[in-house]
């Protein structure tokens, strides 16, 4: 659902903003120091991956219950009326 998607985005938003700031400031940094900044970006990206793992584990029960309820509705109803949303 949109709520789960938003929760996941918010969980890593600070780290992604930090990466964007580092990349934006890359032009002002001397070439000799850019490798350190790229290493810092790599470290933050690794932390983001770990955070994704953690938040996905956290939302797993909710996501499973949504899938379970959807499957239940499909089996119990001969016809299901839905509303589509644009991406």
Phi, psi and omega in degrees: 000169180297326181295317178295317179299316180295319179300317180294317179298316181295328183297328182246006186297321180297318180294319179295322177295321179297319178297316179299321178295318179296318179293322180293326181272004184297326183293331182277349184271136176300149184304325182296332184263354183294328179298321177298320180293318178296323176296321177295319178297317178300319179296316180295320179296324176295321177295324178297317178300316179296321178294321176300316178301316182293313183291326177293323174295324180292321183270356182305313179300321180292315180297319179296318180294327177295314179296319180297315179296321178296315179298321179298316180295322178295321182282330184272341185242135178286329181225135180236127178260128182231161175244129180273149176239145178283148177273000000 
